[in-house]
Amino acid sequence: MTDPDATMEGQALEWREGDMPYSTQFGDHFYCQTDGRLECGHVFLAGNGLPERWPSEGTFRIGELGFGTGLNACETWRQWQGADRGKAILHMTSFELYPMTAAEIDKALSHWPEIDRERKALVAAWPEAPGGIIDLALSETMRLTVVCGKAEDTVPAANPAFDAWYLDGFAPSRNPDMWSLDLMHSVFDKTKDGGSFATYAAAGFVRRNLQAAGFTVERRPGFAGKREMLCGTKSALRA
């Protein structure tokens, strides 16, 4: 069983080129070495049709596999604040096995001055000993929930369903459990009819698992010269 209070213990970090975190457990960087912030916009926002799909009222819910440094949350929040969203609320829920400490998040995100405001707000609100369910009201229109534990255990328990998904675990070759058929079924089940997903991953087994789970899958050009990425939708007819 997963320890609900799992933390970074057991996943040692290395800092490469000064401020780029690298997981020695998974043998992978936490974000694109070219520019993780721009990759977030290309893959996760544009891949999910955002910001065009954001509402002017109600709550828009994004699910994320792998919170990591919080880069996607901060960049998405930055773009949300830059648009006229009326009284709408953005609620991001990330599923993370090994939450970083506030100091590690701060160091990793200090690379981008564009998200200074969001980084500072996240770091200030982040618990001293992250674990369990971290629920943060970062502003009147931005709520962040980080569910700590194995995604195969925590995603099926999520409620309610999500409008969009960021599938951002470590590379499929490094962390295949994060891309398993069972987990993709859970992601599909926790997606609203007409909801979407996007991922930098383009491995054949990832695409096949997403299709087998029920998603309509589309290949698009990847970021920074990467040949492909995947995105797709949950059709009401296939639910």
Rosetta blueprint (number, residue, H / E / L):
1 M L
2 T L
3 D L
4 P L
5 D L
6 A L
7 T L
8 M L
9 E L
10 G L
11 Q L
12 A L
13 L E
14 E E
15 W E
16 R E
17 E L
18 G L
19 D L
20 M E
21 P E
22 Y E
23 S E
24 T L
25 Q L
26 F L
27 G L
28 D E
29 H E
30 F L
31 Y L
32 C L
33 Q L
34 T L
35 D L
36 G H
37 R H
38 L H
39 E H
40 C H
41 G H
42 H H
43 V H
44 F H
45 L H
46 A H
47 G H
48 N L
49 G L
50 L L
51 P L
52 E L
53 R L
54 W L
55 P L
56 S L
57 E L
58 G L
59 T E
60 F E
61 R E
62 I E
63 G E
64 E E
65 L E
66 G L
67 F L
68 G L
69 T L
70 G L
71 L H
72 N H
73 A H
74 C H
75 E H
76 T H
77 W H
78 R H
79 Q H
80 W H
81 Q H
82 G L
83 A L
84 D L
85 R L
86 G L
87 K L
88 A L
89 I E
90 L E
91 H E
92 M E
93 T E
94 S E
95 F E
96 E E
97 L L
98 Y L
99 P L
100 M L
101 T L
102 A H
103 A H
104 E H
105 I H
106 D H
107 K H
108 A H
109 L H
110 S L
111 H L
112 W L
113 P H
114 E H
115 I H
116 D H
117 R H
118 E H
119 R H
120 K H
121 A H
122 L H
123 V H
124 A H
125 A H
126 W L
127 P L
128 E L
129 A L
130 P L
131 G L
132 G L
133 I E
134 I E
135 D E
136 L E
137 A E
138 L E
139 S E
140 E L
141 T L
142 M E
143 R E
144 L E
145 T E
146 V E
147 V E
148 C E
149 G L
150 K L
151 A H
152 E H
153 D H
154 T H
155 V H
156 P H
157 A H
158 A L
159 N L
160 P L
161 A L
162 F E
163 D E
164 A E
165 W E
166 Y E
167 L E
168 D L
169 G L
170 F L
171 A L
172 P L
173 S L
174 R L
175 N L
176 P H
177 D H
178 M H
179 W H
180 S L
181 L H
182 D H
183 L H
184 M H
185 H H
186 S H
187 V H
188 F H
189 D H
190 K L
191 T E
192 K E
193 D E
194 G E
195 G E
196 S E
197 F E
198 A E
199 T E
200 Y L
201 A L
202 A L
203 A L
204 G H
205 F H
206 V H
207 R H
208 R H
209 N H
210 L H
211 Q H
212 A H
213 A H
214 G L
215 F L
216 T E
217 V E
218 E E
219 R E
220 R E
221 P L
222 G L
223 F L
224 A L
225 G L
226 K L
227 R L
228 E L
229 M E
230 L E
231 C E
232 G E
233 T E
234 K L
235 S L
236 A H
237 L H
238 R H
239 A L
